[in-house]
Amino acid sequence: MARKADQNVAIGDQFRVTNAHSSVFEVLEIRDISPAPHALIVKTNERRSPSLIAVSTLLNPNFYQRVYTDEPPKH
């Protein structure tokens, strides 16, 4: 899959709200919307309802944290 990156967010990246029990969201698309680029995200466990969110909000550690899918699970 082609990966279009913007501000260190790329298609296929996964994030969760900083709540430990929140759903995981995956970036489906990045759109150039003024004044900031937006990412189209969808819950990985329910892919029917995509949401649009500013990339800057997605990168904000007070709201979202990145999920690294290539790391081994922590025990």
LINUR-V289514 format. One line per field, one symbol per residue. ss: DSSP state (~ for helix, > for strand, _ for the rest). phi: phi as a letter, one per 20 degrees, with the letter a starting at -180 (. if undefined). Layout:
ss->???
phi->???
This chain:
ss->____>>__>>___>>>>______>>>>>>>>______>>>>>>__>>>>>>>>>~~~~_____>>>>________
phi->.fdedblmdcgnfcccffffdefeddfebddedfecfcdedbffebeecfcdbfgfffefffdccfdefeeffed
